[in-house]
Amino acid sequence: MSFPEVFSPFLSVLETIPKQNALPEALQSLITHVAGYITERVIEHERLRQHLHMRVSKPVPLKGFNPRFEEK
């Protein structure tokens, strides 16, 4: 999933908003809670992410169309 790539840029914005003291306390705590939730999910998705692996079996070759030659 691309969750970390999509939501990581929002974390820097969400972390600076409560420091401005321009919002009510309830809204600041909500923003802090959302930022913490996104941080936890980003860490979880990065931990569960698996690397891509090469194929184990050989791919089936395409059927070749060789021309037939008749000697007559």
PDB file of N, CA, C and O in Angstrom, chain B, residues numbered from 101:
ATOM      1  N   MET B 101       0.823  -1.176   0.000  1.00  0.00           N
ATOM      2  CA  MET B 101       0.000   0.000   0.000  1.00  0.00           C
ATOM      3  C   MET B 101       0.875   1.251   0.000  1.00  0.00           C
ATOM      4  O   MET B 101       2.043   1.202   0.386  1.00  0.00           O
ATOM      5  N   SER B 102       0.328   2.313  -0.414  1.00  0.00           N
ATOM      6  CA  SER B 102       1.081   3.565  -0.496  1.00  0.00           C
ATOM      7  C   SER B 102       0.695   4.528   0.630  1.00  0.00           C
ATOM      8  O   SER B 102       0.846   5.741   0.479  1.00  0.00           O
ATOM      9  N   PHE B 103       0.213   4.018   1.726  1.00  0.00           N
ATOM     10  CA  PHE B 103      -0.215   4.870   2.837  1.00  0.00           C
ATOM     11  C   PHE B 103       0.902   5.784   3.343  1.00  0.00           C
ATOM     12  O   PHE B 103       0.665   6.981   3.506  1.00  0.00           O
ATOM     13  N   PRO B 104       2.113   5.269   3.600  1.00  0.00           N
ATOM     14  CA  PRO B 104       3.166   6.171   4.097  1.00  0.00           C
ATOM     15  C   PRO B 104       3.521   7.293   3.125  1.00  0.00           C
ATOM     16  O   PRO B 104       3.768   8.425   3.542  1.00  0.00           O
ATOM     17  N   GLU B 105       3.548   6.983   1.840  1.00  0.00           N
ATOM     18  CA  GLU B 105       3.906   7.997   0.860  1.00  0.00           C
ATOM     19  C   GLU B 105       2.839   9.083   0.740  1.00  0.00           C
ATOM     20  O   GLU B 105       3.159  10.239   0.464  1.00  0.00           O
ATOM     21  N   VAL B 106       1.585   8.720   0.946  1.00  0.00           N
ATOM     22  CA  VAL B 106       0.497   9.685   0.801  1.00  0.00           C
ATOM     23  C   VAL B 106       0.356  10.558   2.051  1.00  0.00           C
ATOM     24  O   VAL B 106       0.191  11.773   1.933  1.00  0.00           O
ATOM     25  N   PHE B 107       0.417   9.969   3.233  1.00  0.00           N
ATOM     26  CA  PHE B 107       0.092  10.699   4.452  1.00  0.00           C
ATOM     27  C   PHE B 107       1.294  11.267   5.209  1.00  0.00           C
ATOM     28  O   PHE B 107       1.103  12.088   6.106  1.00  0.00           O
ATOM     29  N   SER B 108       2.506  10.868   4.887  1.00  0.00           N
ATOM     30  CA  SER B 108       3.674  11.424   5.582  1.00  0.00           C
ATOM     31  C   SER B 108       3.821  12.931   5.395  1.00  0.00           C
ATOM     32  O   SER B 108       4.178  13.612   6.356  1.00  0.00           O
ATOM     33  N   PRO B 109       3.565  13.491   4.209  1.00  0.00           N
ATOM     34  CA  PRO B 109       3.673  14.954   4.084  1.00  0.00           C
ATOM     35  C   PRO B 109       2.697  15.730   4.969  1.00  0.00           C
ATOM     36  O   PRO B 109       2.987  16.865   5.347  1.00  0.00           O
ATOM     37  N   PHE B 110       1.556  15.144   5.305  1.00  0.00           N
ATOM     38  CA  PHE B 110       0.587  15.829   6.155  1.00  0.00           C
ATOM     39  C   PHE B 110       1.045  15.919   7.608  1.00  0.00           C
ATOM     40  O   PHE B 110       0.597  16.788   8.355  1.00  0.00           O
ATOM     41  N   LEU B 111       1.941  15.016   8.002  1.00  0.00           N
ATOM     42  CA  LEU B 111       2.371  15.002   9.402  1.00  0.00           C
ATOM     43  C   LEU B 111       3.081  16.282   9.798  1.00  0.00           C
ATOM     44  O   LEU B 111       2.854  16.798  10.892  1.00  0.00           O
ATOM     45  N   SER B 112       3.930  16.801   8.935  1.00  0.00           N
ATOM     46  CA  SER B 112       4.647  18.035   9.287  1.00  0.00           C
ATOM     47  C   SER B 112       3.674  19.200   9.466  1.00  0.00           C
ATOM     48  O   SER B 112       3.874  20.051  10.332  1.00  0.00           O
ATOM     49  N   VAL B 113       2.635  19.236   8.658  1.00  0.00           N
ATOM     50  CA  VAL B 113       1.629  20.303   8.779  1.00  0.00           C
ATOM     51  C   VAL B 113       0.808  20.112  10.046  1.00  0.00           C
ATOM     52  O   VAL B 113       0.564  21.067  10.784  1.00  0.00           O
ATOM     53  N   LEU B 114       0.382  18.878  10.297  1.00  0.00           N
ATOM     54  CA  LEU B 114      -0.451  18.614  11.480  1.00  0.00           C
ATOM     55  C   LEU B 114       0.312  18.848  12.777  1.00  0.00           C
ATOM     56  O   LEU B 114      -0.289  19.211  13.788  1.00  0.00           O
ATOM     57  N   GLU B 115       1.617  18.647  12.763  1.00  0.00           N
ATOM     58  CA  GLU B 115       2.393  18.851  13.986  1.00  0.00           C
ATOM     59  C   GLU B 115       2.661  20.326  14.265  1.00  0.00           C
ATOM     60  O   GLU B 115       2.907  20.690  15.414  1.00  0.00           O
ATOM     61  N   THR B 116       2.620  21.180  13.252  1.00  0.00           N
ATOM     62  CA  THR B 116       2.865  22.611  13.481  1.00  0.00           C
ATOM     63  C   THR B 116       1.602  23.383  13.841  1.00  0.00           C
ATOM     64  O   THR B 116       1.696  24.463  14.423  1.00  0.00           O
ATOM     65  N   ILE B 117       0.434  22.866  13.514  1.00  0.00           N
ATOM     66  CA  ILE B 117      -0.822  23.585  13.782  1.00  0.00           C
ATOM     67  C   ILE B 117      -1.071  23.784  15.274  1.00  0.00           C
ATOM     68  O   ILE B 117      -1.381  24.909  15.666  1.00  0.00           O
ATOM     69  N   PRO B 118      -0.957  22.767  16.138  1.00  0.00           N
ATOM     70  CA  PRO B 118      -1.248  23.004  17.564  1.00  0.00           C
ATOM     71  C   PRO B 118      -0.271  23.963  18.235  1.00  0.00           C
ATOM     72  O   PRO B 118      -0.599  24.514  19.285  1.00  0.00           O
ATOM     73  N   LYS B 119       0.903  24.182  17.678  1.00  0.00           N
ATOM     74  CA  LYS B 119       1.879  25.086  18.290  1.00  0.00           C
ATOM     75  C   LYS B 119       1.537  26.558  18.082  1.00  0.00           C
ATOM     76  O   LYS B 119       2.133  27.424  18.723  1.00  0.00           O
ATOM     77  N   GLN B 120       0.589  26.855  17.198  1.00  0.00           N
ATOM     78  CA  GLN B 120       0.261  28.232  16.878  1.00  0.00           C
ATOM     79  C   GLN B 120      -0.698  28.864  17.892  1.00  0.00           C
ATOM     80  O   GLN B 120      -0.798  30.090  17.946  1.00  0.00           O
ATOM     81  N   ASN B 121      -1.393  28.075  18.683  1.00  0.00           N
ATOM     82  CA  ASN B 121      -2.330  28.551  19.712  1.00  0.00           C
ATOM     83  C   ASN B 121      -3.445  29.432  19.156  1.00  0.00           C
ATOM     84  O   ASN B 121      -4.007  30.237  19.899  1.00  0.00           O
ATOM     85  N   ALA B 122      -3.779  29.306  17.887  1.00  0.00           N
ATOM     86  CA  ALA B 122      -4.855  30.108  17.298  1.00  0.00           C
ATOM     87  C   ALA B 122      -6.175  29.349  17.298  1.00  0.00           C
ATOM     88  O   ALA B 122      -7.220  29.922  16.990  1.00  0.00           O
ATOM     89  N   LEU B 123      -6.137  28.072  17.639  1.00  0.00           N
ATOM     90  CA  LEU B 123      -7.334  27.236  17.612  1.00  0.00           C
ATOM     91  C   LEU B 123      -7.796  26.904  19.022  1.00  0.00           C
ATOM     92  O   LEU B 123      -7.006  26.980  19.963  1.00  0.00           O
ATOM     93  N   PRO B 124      -9.061  26.537  19.185  1.00  0.00           N
ATOM     94  CA  PRO B 124      -9.548  26.109  20.502  1.00  0.00           C
ATOM     95  C   PRO B 124      -8.815  24.852  20.980  1.00  0.00           C
ATOM     96  O   PRO B 124      -8.285  24.082  20.179  1.00  0.00           O
ATOM     97  N   GLU B 125      -8.797  24.666  22.271  1.00  0.00           N
ATOM     98  CA  GLU B 125      -8.065  23.542  22.875  1.00  0.00           C
ATOM     99  C   GLU B 125      -8.604  22.204  22.396  1.00  0.00           C
ATOM    100  O   GLU B 125      -7.821  21.281  22.169  1.00  0.00           O
ATOM    101  N   ALA B 126      -9.918  22.069  22.233  1.00  0.00           N
ATOM    102  CA  ALA B 126     -10.507  20.808  21.791  1.00  0.00           C
ATOM    103  C   ALA B 126     -10.040  20.458  20.382  1.00  0.00           C
ATOM    104  O   ALA B 126      -9.748  19.296  20.099  1.00  0.00           O
ATOM    105  N   LEU B 127      -9.967  21.437  19.509  1.00  0.00           N
ATOM    106  CA  LEU B 127      -9.524  21.198  18.138  1.00  0.00           C
ATOM    107  C   LEU B 127      -8.034  20.880  18.092  1.00  0.00           C
ATOM    108  O   LEU B 127      -7.597  20.057  17.288  1.00  0.00           O
ATOM    109  N   GLN B 128      -7.258  21.526  18.947  1.00  0.00           N
ATOM    110  CA  GLN B 128      -5.825  21.232  19.009  1.00  0.00           C
ATOM    111  C   GLN B 128      -5.573  19.805  19.467  1.00  0.00           C
ATOM    112  O   GLN B 128      -4.695  19.128  18.933  1.00  0.00           O
ATOM    113  N   SER B 129      -6.337  19.343  20.451  1.00  0.00           N
ATOM    114  CA  SER B 129      -6.158  17.966  20.925  1.00  0.00           C
ATOM    115  C   SER B 129      -6.601  16.966  19.866  1.00  0.00           C
ATOM    116  O   SER B 129      -6.005  15.897  19.731  1.00  0.00           O
ATOM    117  N   LEU B 130      -7.633  17.304  19.121  1.00  0.00           N
ATOM    118  CA  LEU B 130      -8.074  16.434  18.032  1.00  0.00           C
ATOM    119  C   LEU B 130      -7.005  16.323  16.942  1.00  0.00           C
ATOM    120  O   LEU B 130      -6.744  15.233  16.432  1.00  0.00           O
ATOM    121  N   ILE B 131      -6.396  17.442  16.591  1.00  0.00           N
ATOM    122  CA  ILE B 131      -5.339  17.437  15.577  1.00  0.00           C
ATOM    123  C   ILE B 131      -4.139  16.632  16.064  1.00  0.00           C
ATOM    124  O   ILE B 131      -3.531  15.890  15.294  1.00  0.00           O
ATOM    125  N   THR B 132      -3.800  16.780  17.344  1.00  0.00           N
ATOM    126  CA  THR B 132      -2.701  16.007  17.921  1.00  0.00           C
ATOM    127  C   THR B 132      -3.015  14.511  17.880  1.00  0.00           C
ATOM    128  O   THR B 132      -2.142  13.693  17.590  1.00  0.00           O
ATOM    129  N   HIS B 133      -4.266  14.164  18.171  1.00  0.00           N
ATOM    130  CA  HIS B 133      -4.682  12.766  18.130  1.00  0.00           C
ATOM    131  C   HIS B 133      -4.583  12.210  16.710  1.00  0.00           C
ATOM    132  O   HIS B 133      -4.093  11.097  16.521  1.00  0.00           O
ATOM    133  N   VAL B 134      -5.034  12.958  15.722  1.00  0.00           N
ATOM    134  CA  VAL B 134      -4.980  12.517  14.320  1.00  0.00           C
ATOM    135  C   VAL B 134      -3.534  12.362  13.869  1.00  0.00           C
ATOM    136  O   VAL B 134      -3.209  11.406  13.165  1.00  0.00           O
ATOM    137  N   ALA B 135      -2.662  13.287  14.261  1.00  0.00           N
ATOM    138  CA  ALA B 135      -1.249  13.199  13.896  1.00  0.00           C
ATOM    139  C   ALA B 135      -0.608  11.955  14.509  1.00  0.00           C
ATOM    140  O   ALA B 135       0.193  11.280  13.862  1.00  0.00           O
ATOM    141  N   GLY B 136      -0.961  11.658  15.752  1.00  0.00           N
ATOM    142  CA  GLY B 136      -0.447  10.440  16.392  1.00  0.00           C
ATOM    143  C   GLY B 136      -0.946   9.187  15.707  1.00  0.00           C
ATOM    144  O   GLY B 136      -0.192   8.228  15.539  1.00  0.00           O
ATOM    145  N   TYR B 137      -2.206   9.183  15.312  1.00  0.00           N
ATOM    146  CA  TYR B 137      -2.791   8.032  14.621  1.00  0.00           C
ATOM    147  C   TYR B 137      -2.101   7.802  13.275  1.00  0.00           C
ATOM    148  O   TYR B 137      -1.770   6.669  12.926  1.00  0.00           O
ATOM    149  N   ILE B 138      -1.888   8.879  12.528  1.00  0.00           N
ATOM    150  CA  ILE B 138      -1.224   8.743  11.228  1.00  0.00           C
ATOM    151  C   ILE B 138       0.210   8.254  11.419  1.00  0.00           C
ATOM    152  O   ILE B 138       0.686   7.425  10.643  1.00  0.00           O
ATOM    153  N   THR B 139       0.890   8.746  12.422  1.00  0.00           N
ATOM    154  CA  THR B 139       2.262   8.310  12.694  1.00  0.00           C
ATOM    155  C   THR B 139       2.306   6.818  12.996  1.00  0.00           C
ATOM    156  O   THR B 139       3.173   6.105  12.491  1.00  0.00           O
ATOM    157  N   GLU B 140       1.368   6.341  13.823  1.00  0.00           N
ATOM    158  CA  GLU B 140       1.316   4.911  14.149  1.00  0.00           C
ATOM    159  C   GLU B 140       1.058   4.072  12.903  1.00  0.00           C
ATOM    160  O   GLU B 140       1.696   3.037  12.709  1.00  0.00           O
ATOM    161  N   ARG B 141       0.141   4.506  12.069  1.00  0.00           N
ATOM    162  CA  ARG B 141      -0.193   3.745  10.856  1.00  0.00           C
ATOM    163  C   ARG B 141       0.965   3.740   9.855  1.00  0.00           C
ATOM    164  O   ARG B 141       1.208   2.731   9.193  1.00  0.00           O
ATOM    165  N   VAL B 142       1.675   4.859   9.742  1.00  0.00           N
ATOM    166  CA  VAL B 142       2.826   4.916   8.833  1.00  0.00           C
ATOM    167  C   VAL B 142       3.896   3.940   9.294  1.00  0.00           C
ATOM    168  O   VAL B 142       4.462   3.208   8.482  1.00  0.00           O
ATOM    169  N   ILE B 143       4.178   3.923  10.593  1.00  0.00           N
ATOM    170  CA  ILE B 143       5.180   2.996  11.138  1.00  0.00           C
ATOM    171  C   ILE B 143       4.735   1.558  10.930  1.00  0.00           C
ATOM    172  O   ILE B 143       5.544   0.707  10.559  1.00  0.00           O
ATOM    173  N   GLU B 144       3.459   1.275  11.165  1.00  0.00           N
ATOM    174  CA  GLU B 144       2.942  -0.083  11.000  1.00  0.00           C
ATOM    175  C   GLU B 144       3.033  -0.545   9.547  1.00  0.00           C
ATOM    176  O   GLU B 144       3.436  -1.678   9.284  1.00  0.00           O
ATOM    177  N   HIS B 145       2.664   0.318   8.603  1.00  0.00           N
ATOM    178  CA  HIS B 145       2.713  -0.067   7.194  1.00  0.00           C
ATOM    179  C   HIS B 145       4.147  -0.259   6.722  1.00  0.00           C
ATOM    180  O   HIS B 145       4.415  -1.150   5.915  1.00  0.00           O
ATOM    181  N   GLU B 146       5.066   0.556   7.207  1.00  0.00           N
ATOM    182  CA  GLU B 146       6.465   0.388   6.818  1.00  0.00           C
ATOM    183  C   GLU B 146       7.047  -0.886   7.409  1.00  0.00           C
ATOM    184  O   GLU B 146       7.915  -1.511   6.801  1.00  0.00           O
ATOM    185  N   ARG B 147       6.579  -1.274   8.587  1.00  0.00           N
ATOM    186  CA  ARG B 147       7.072  -2.498   9.216  1.00  0.00           C
ATOM    187  C   ARG B 147       6.542  -3.736   8.504  1.00  0.00           C
ATOM    188  O   ARG B 147       7.261  -4.725   8.365  1.00  0.00           O
ATOM    189  N   LEU B 148       5.297  -3.690   8.053  1.00  0.00           N
ATOM    190  CA  LEU B 148       4.685  -4.847   7.409  1.00  0.00           C
ATOM    191  C   LEU B 148       4.987  -4.944   5.916  1.00  0.00           C
ATOM    192  O   LEU B 148       4.638  -5.936   5.276  1.00  0.00           O
ATOM    193  N   ARG B 149       5.621  -3.938   5.369  1.00  0.00           N
ATOM    194  CA  ARG B 149       5.913  -3.923   3.934  1.00  0.00           C
ATOM    195  C   ARG B 149       6.901  -5.028   3.579  1.00  0.00           C
ATOM    196  O   ARG B 149       7.882  -5.245   4.290  1.00  0.00           O
ATOM    197  N   GLN B 150       6.643  -5.715   2.491  1.00  0.00           N
ATOM    198  CA  GLN B 150       7.503  -6.810   2.046  1.00  0.00           C
ATOM    199  C   GLN B 150       8.220  -6.410   0.773  1.00  0.00           C
ATOM    200  O   GLN B 150       7.692  -5.665  -0.053  1.00  0.00           O
ATOM    201  N   HIS B 151       9.433  -6.919   0.630  1.00  0.00           N
ATOM    202  CA  HIS B 151      10.218  -6.638  -0.560  1.00  0.00           C
ATOM    203  C   HIS B 151       9.711  -7.466  -1.732  1.00  0.00           C
ATOM    204  O   HIS B 151       9.134  -8.538  -1.547  1.00  0.00           O
ATOM    205  N   LEU B 152       9.929  -6.969  -2.915  1.00  0.00           N
ATOM    206  CA  LEU B 152       9.574  -7.729  -4.102  1.00  0.00           C
ATOM    207  C   LEU B 152      10.575  -8.857  -4.306  1.00  0.00           C
ATOM    208  O   LEU B 152      11.762  -8.704  -4.019  1.00  0.00           O
ATOM    209  N   HIS B 153      10.094  -9.978  -4.797  1.00  0.00           N
ATOM    210  CA  HIS B 153      10.957 -11.133  -5.029  1.00  0.00           C
ATOM    211  C   HIS B 153      10.914 -11.525  -6.494  1.00  0.00           C
ATOM    212  O   HIS B 153       9.920 -11.297  -7.183  1.00  0.00           O
ATOM    213  N   MET B 154      11.995 -12.114  -6.957  1.00  0.00           N
ATOM    214  CA  MET B 154      12.042 -12.609  -8.321  1.00  0.00           C
ATOM    215  C   MET B 154      11.180 -13.873  -8.415  1.00  0.00           C
ATOM    216  O   MET B 154      10.893 -14.527  -7.412  1.00  0.00           O
ATOM    217  N   ARG B 155      10.782 -14.193  -9.632  1.00  0.00           N
ATOM    218  CA  ARG B 155      10.004 -15.405  -9.828  1.00  0.00           C
ATOM    219  C   ARG B 155      10.843 -16.630  -9.506  1.00  0.00           C
ATOM    220  O   ARG B 155      12.041 -16.667  -9.789  1.00  0.00           O
ATOM    221  N   VAL B 156      10.202 -17.640  -8.909  1.00  0.00           N
ATOM    222  CA  VAL B 156      10.898 -18.865  -8.573  1.00  0.00           C
ATOM    223  C   VAL B 156      10.958 -19.776  -9.797  1.00  0.00           C
ATOM    224  O   VAL B 156      11.991 -20.392 -10.059  1.00  0.00           O
ATOM    225  N   SER B 157       9.880 -19.866 -10.532  1.00  0.00           N
ATOM    226  CA  SER B 157       9.858 -20.748 -11.698  1.00  0.00           C
ATOM    227  C   SER B 157      10.242 -19.966 -12.945  1.00  0.00           C
ATOM    228  O   SER B 157      10.070 -18.749 -13.022  1.00  0.00           O
ATOM    229  N   LYS B 158      10.766 -20.700 -13.916  1.00  0.00           N
ATOM    230  CA  LYS B 158      11.119 -20.069 -15.176  1.00  0.00           C
ATOM    231  C   LYS B 158       9.848 -19.719 -15.941  1.00  0.00           C
ATOM    232  O   LYS B 158       8.875 -20.472 -15.905  1.00  0.00           O
ATOM    233  N   PRO B 159       9.850 -18.605 -16.619  1.00  0.00           N
ATOM    234  CA  PRO B 159       8.665 -18.281 -17.413  1.00  0.00           C
ATOM    235  C   PRO B 159       8.554 -19.215 -18.619  1.00  0.00           C
ATOM    236  O   PRO B 159       9.562 -19.666 -19.163  1.00  0.00           O
ATOM    237  N   VAL B 160       7.334 -19.495 -19.021  1.00  0.00           N
ATOM    238  CA  VAL B 160       7.082 -20.366 -20.170  1.00  0.00           C
ATOM    239  C   VAL B 160       7.433 -19.588 -21.436  1.00  0.00           C
ATOM    240  O   VAL B 160       6.916 -18.492 -21.654  1.00  0.00           O
ATOM    241  N   PRO B 161       8.317 -20.153 -22.276  1.00  0.00           N
ATOM    242  CA  PRO B 161       8.678 -19.410 -23.492  1.00  0.00           C
ATOM    243  C   PRO B 161       7.518 -19.341 -24.470  1.00  0.00           C
ATOM    244  O   PRO B 161       6.665 -20.227 -24.512  1.00  0.00           O
ATOM    245  N   LEU B 162       7.503 -18.285 -25.242  1.00  0.00           N
ATOM    246  CA  LEU B 162       6.477 -18.130 -26.255  1.00  0.00           C
ATOM    247  C   LEU B 162       6.703 -19.135 -27.377  1.00  0.00           C
ATOM    248  O   LEU B 162       7.838 -19.499 -27.681  1.00  0.00           O
ATOM    249  N   LYS B 163       5.621 -19.571 -27.978  1.00  0.00           N
ATOM    250  CA  LYS B 163       5.717 -20.540 -29.054  1.00  0.00           C
ATOM    251  C   LYS B 163       6.351 -19.861 -30.268  1.00  0.00           C
ATOM    252  O   LYS B 163       5.899 -18.808 -30.718  1.00  0.00           O
ATOM    253  N   GLY B 164       7.392 -20.480 -30.777  1.00  0.00           N
ATOM    254  CA  GLY B 164       8.094 -19.903 -31.919  1.00  0.00           C
ATOM    255  C   GLY B 164       7.426 -20.276 -33.235  1.00  0.00           C
ATOM    256  O   GLY B 164       6.895 -21.377 -33.377  1.00  0.00           O
ATOM    257  N   PHE B 165       7.453 -19.388 -34.168  1.00  0.00           N
ATOM    258  CA  PHE B 165       6.886 -19.648 -35.481  1.00  0.00           C
ATOM    259  C   PHE B 165       8.023 -19.696 -36.496  1.00  0.00           C
ATOM    260  O   PHE B 165       8.325 -18.715 -37.176  1.00  0.00           O
ATOM    261  N   ASN B 166       8.644 -20.877 -36.571  1.00  0.00           N
ATOM    262  CA  ASN B 166       9.729 -21.063 -37.514  1.00  0.00           C
ATOM    263  C   ASN B 166       9.174 -21.452 -38.876  1.00  0.00           C
ATOM    264  O   ASN B 166       8.240 -22.250 -38.947  1.00  0.00           O
ATOM    265  N   PRO B 167       9.727 -20.908 -39.963  1.00  0.00           N
ATOM    266  CA  PRO B 167       9.212 -21.265 -41.285  1.00  0.00           C
ATOM    267  C   PRO B 167       9.586 -22.703 -41.652  1.00  0.00           C
ATOM    268  O   PRO B 167      10.645 -23.198 -41.268  1.00  0.00           O
ATOM    269  N   ARG B 168       8.704 -23.358 -42.396  1.00  0.00           N
ATOM    270  CA  ARG B 168       8.970 -24.718 -42.878  1.00  0.00           C
ATOM    271  C   ARG B 168       9.536 -24.626 -44.290  1.00  0.00           C
ATOM    272  O   ARG B 168       9.028 -23.889 -45.135  1.00  0.00           O
ATOM    273  N   PHE B 169      10.572 -25.369 -44.519  1.00  0.00           N
ATOM    274  CA  PHE B 169      11.172 -25.401 -45.850  1.00  0.00           C
ATOM    275  C   PHE B 169      10.926 -26.768 -46.468  1.00  0.00           C
ATOM    276  O   PHE B 169      11.204 -27.795 -45.847  1.00  0.00           O
ATOM    277  N   GLU B 170      10.411 -26.783 -47.675  1.00  0.00           N
ATOM    278  CA  GLU B 170      10.222 -28.027 -48.421  1.00  0.00           C
ATOM    279  C   GLU B 170      11.278 -28.115 -49.505  1.00  0.00           C
ATOM    280  O   GLU B 170      11.523 -27.142 -50.218  1.00  0.00           O
ATOM    281  N   GLU B 171      11.904 -29.276 -49.633  1.00  0.00           N
ATOM    282  CA  GLU B 171      12.987 -29.433 -50.585  1.00  0.00           C
ATOM    283  C   GLU B 171      12.513 -29.804 -51.979  1.00  0.00           C
ATOM    284  O   GLU B 171      13.361 -29.959 -52.858  1.00  0.00           O
ATOM    285  N   LYS B 172      11.241 -29.957 -52.246  1.00  0.00           N
ATOM    286  CA  LYS B 172      10.737 -30.348 -53.559  1.00  0.00           C
ATOM    287  C   LYS B 172      10.626 -29.171 -54.463  1.00  0.00           C
ATOM    288  O   LYS B 172      10.217 -29.314 -55.615  1.00  0.00           O
TER     289      LYS B 172
END
